[in-house]
Amino acid sequence: MERKKVKIFLDSNVILSGLFSDKGAPRIILDLLSLGLPLLSGVTGEFNIVEIERNLNKKMPEALPIYRQYLPLLHLEITPLPASREIAELKGLVGEKDLPVLASAIRAKADLLVTGDRKDFAKVRRMRNDPPRVVTPAEFLDLILPEILLILEER
């Protein structure tokens, strides 16, 4: 049976946490994406990439080469920076710093926005359109691991 591919948008904090820890849900998510499973499609925003690189330059410049080497292994689609109009339409739903993240996830048509800052996205559920469902890394794994196991059992 053909299953729908789940498109997940990774917030910067998930990518950074996954890169710098060999344990935990963020790392498992990155590992799953690096496998190229047909069930998953990963995406992040150009805004997130800039944010990650800015933080690495400031706090851990020695990690930049490792990050740049590892990033392509995740097979992430990179959504361009959202237009100011797209961001303006979302004002009041999230804090100013998270507006480009939410706009990028919507633009990417993500099914899920995976973030360690779920509380910052609490108002997203009130949107009229069909926003991405906001989940923590652990919640994402709770959703997707049973699906992965089903696929493996069918083989």
C-alpha positions in Angstrom: 0.0 0.0 0.0 1.3 3.5 -1.0 1.7 5.8 2.1 1.5 9.5 2.0 4.9 11.1 2.4 5.1 13.3 5.5 6.8 16.6 4.9 8.4 17.9 8.1 9.8 21.4 8.6 12.7 21.5 11.0 13.2 24.6 13.2 16.8 25.7 13.8 16.8 24.4 17.3 16.1 20.9 16.2 18.9 20.9 13.6 21.4 22.3 16.1 20.4 20.0 18.9 20.5 17.0 16.5 24.0 17.9 15.2 25.5 18.3 18.6 24.1 15.5 20.6 24.4 11.8 19.8 21.3 11.1 21.8 17.7 12.3 21.9 14.8 12.9 19.6 16.4 15.7 17.5 19.4 13.4 16.6 17.1 10.5 15.8 15.1 12.8 13.4 18.3 13.8 11.6 19.4 10.2 11.4 16.0 9.2 9.9 16.2 11.9 7.3 19.7 10.9 6.4 18.4 7.4 5.5 16.3 8.9 2.7 13.2 6.9 3.8 10.3 7.2 1.2 7.9 8.1 4.1 9.7 11.3 5.1 10.5 14.5 3.4 12.6 17.1 5.3 12.5 20.9 4.8 13.8 23.9 6.5 13.9 27.6 5.7 16.7 29.7 4.3 16.0 31.9 7.3 16.8 28.9 9.6 20.0 28.1 7.7 21.2 31.7 8.2 20.2 31.6 11.9 22.1 28.3 12.4 25.2 29.6 10.7 25.1 32.9 12.6 24.9 31.0 15.9 27.7 28.7 14.9 29.9 31.6 13.8 29.3 33.3 17.1 29.5 30.4 19.5 31.3 27.5 17.8 33.1 28.6 14.6 35.1 25.4 14.7 31.9 23.4 14.1 31.0 25.1 10.9 32.9 22.8 8.6 31.3 19.7 10.2 27.9 21.3 9.9 28.5 22.1 6.2 29.6 18.6 5.6 26.7 17.0 7.4 23.8 19.2 6.1 23.6 17.7 2.6 23.3 14.2 4.1 19.9 15.3 5.5 18.4 15.7 2.0 16.6 18.9 3.2 14.6 21.1 0.9 15.5 24.7 1.6 12.6 27.1 1.4 13.5 30.6 0.3 13.1 33.6 2.6 9.4 34.5 3.0 8.2 37.8 1.5 7.5 40.6 4.0 3.8 40.3 3.0 3.8 36.6 4.0 5.3 37.5 7.4 3.0 40.5 8.0 -0.1 38.2 7.5 1.1 36.1 10.5 1.7 38.9 13.0 0.3 38.2 16.4 0.4 34.4 16.0 4.0 34.0 17.1 6.8 36.3 18.4 8.6 38.5 15.9 11.6 36.2 15.8 9.5 33.2 14.9 7.4 34.8 12.1 9.9 33.9 9.3 10.0 30.3 10.6 6.2 29.9 10.5 5.9 31.7 7.1 8.6 29.4 5.7 6.8 26.3 7.0 3.6 27.4 5.5 5.3 28.3 2.2 6.9 24.8 2.1 3.4 23.2 2.6 4.8 21.3 5.5 2.6 18.8 7.3 4.4 19.2 10.6 6.6 22.0 12.1 9.1 20.3 14.4 10.4 22.6 17.1 11.8 22.5 20.6 9.9 25.8 21.2 6.3 24.5 20.8 4.9 27.0 23.4 6.1 29.9 21.1 3.8 28.5 18.4 0.7 27.9 20.6 -1.6 30.4 18.7 -0.9 28.8 15.3 -3.8 26.4 15.9 -6.2 29.4 15.6 -5.3 30.1 12.0 -8.1 29.8 9.5 -6.1 28.0 6.8 -4.5 24.6 7.3 -1.3 25.4 9.1 1.4 22.8 9.7 0.8 20.9 12.9 3.4 22.1 15.5 5.0 19.2 17.4 8.1 18.7 19.6 10.8 16.3 18.3 9.6 13.6 20.8 6.0 14.0 19.6 7.1 13.7 16.0 8.9 10.4 16.8 5.7 9.1 18.6 3.8 9.9 15.4 6.2 8.5 12.8 8.0 5.5 14.3 4.8 3.3 14.2 4.5 4.1 10.5 8.1 3.2 9.9 7.7 -0.1 11.8 4.6 -0.9 9.7 6.6 -0.4 6.5 9.4 -2.6 7.8 6.9 -5.3 8.7 5.4 -5.3 5.2 8.7 -6.1 3.6 
